[in-house]
C-alpha cells in the first residue's frame, strides 16, 4: 500500500514539475481518491463472507449476510446515482467527493463490531457513497478535460481505478495468506488497513484547484509567450 501510494506521489510530483496545467493535477488527484476508495471497498467486501461465516451466530450474522448486504448496496447505488448531480451542485464538487469517500469507509468500519443490522446499514451507506463518488468523480474528470485530452484523462482515471482493485486484492492476500479462517485480530487488522486506505484518498481533494471558464485561453497565451 505504502509503495503504491509513494509511487503515485512521485508521479504526481513529476506531473507538477513537467506541466503547469492545473487540469492534469486535478485529474491525478481525482484518480487517487477513486483508486484508494475502490481498493478499500474491494478488500473489505471480498473477505466479508469468510469473516461472517467464522462469526456465525454473532448478533444474527450468517455467511449470507455479506451477500444480502451487497444486494442492499447495489439497490442504493441504483437509487442514489440519479441524484448525484444535484448533490454535487448543492455541496460543491470537493465537498461531495470527500463526503462520498467517508460514506464508503463505513463498509470497513463495521468490521470492528459487525452485527446483522449494522452490516446492512454499512452497505447502504457504502452504496450511496459509491454512487455519488463515481458520478461526481467522472464529472470532475470531464470538467478538467478538453476535446483533445478527454480520452487520455479517461484512460488515466480507469487505470487508477484498476490499480485500486489490484491494491485491494494484494492487501487481502497479505493479511489472509495461509489462513484457513479469519481470527478476531485479523478482522481488526483488515478493518484498520482498509479504513486507512480509504481515508488516504481524501487528502488529494484538498489540493484540487478550481478551473476558471477562460482557462483554455490563459493556457494558450502561456504557450504563445
Buried (B, 14 or more C-beta within 10 A) or exposed (E): BEEBBEEBEEEBEEBBEEEEBBBBBBBBBBBBBBBBBBBBBBBBBBBBBBBBBBBEEBEEBBBEBBEBBBEBBBEBBEEBBEBBBEBBEEBEBBBBBBBBBBBBBBBBBBBEEBBBEBBBBBBBBBBBBBBBBBBBBBBBBEEBBEEEBEEEBBEBBBEBBEBBBBBBBBBBEEBBEEEEEBEEEBBEBBBBBBBBBBBBBBEBBEEBEEBEEEBEEEBEEEEEE
